[in-house]
């Protein structure tokens, strides 16, 4: 199972990118993004990360969708995996899947036609929902992804063997009979074909990220769904929002502001999530200008392929902060935020 999960995750993030991050930050864990920081530091890597600070990411493109049931491209996944908790995920620095919202590995029946997943207790939605997440929230996430209103782009490819799964997108959200919730902490997938190992491998995908039906159903009733502008987080970060859940931190084609989810409990999560805030610029027009800002300490992270001159400068002058990642990322960043920025 682990190998299948790993392969699936790598294919989902296969697009090659380069992340360049200026090193800085004070001893108290503050942001190292000020213009007067004098550029990237060559200080030795600390043994562990520091709590606090703001990551400023300079990029040239927006996410496709913030809705975890709709996103399909790397930019959307980057935000999804820090703002939501799927059933399974990847601990920074390790290649094998770990239970995230789930509390243990999936239980696969001997006939390979049933999967049971136990949901972790104590994980809560961010404001404005503010309640504990249950198995029903994951079931609804699956149900809605098969809806034409939501537009899930891989649901039928990976999960067609679930009993009652639609052959084509439904009009509105329809319950899938093969996904049941015997209690608040139990999720059962019944399959029409003996494909449980493959389906279990796909439980690292954003489709498993919980969505509160009582809150989202009015948005999902529209075609297309407007949940993308009201997404509720379950991970350590959330897109800044107001009391009604409107995403005030999202300016389409311009910027995304991620702030702490006040309901996130570190004790339930393997993600260290050191940063206090992540500010993403998504309309950079000149990669060279952005790369120079990063290298001079005026920015924090570059989320695009830098021109050859800036790349050469980064890997020759700041090579202690470069690491190759299996999915094709080549990050250069302060070691205290290395895993957080990559994952």
Helices and strands as residue ranges (DSSP letters): H 2-12, E 19-21, G 35-37, E 54-59, H 74-83, E 88-90, E 97-99, E 107-108, E 114-118, H 135-145, H 155-159, E 179-183, E 186-190, H 196-201, G 202-204, G 206-208, H 213-220, G 227-229, E 237-239, E 250-251, E 255-260, G 266-268, E 277-281, H 287-295, E 301-303, H 308-317, G 319-321, E 322-324, E 330-332, G 335-337, H 338-342
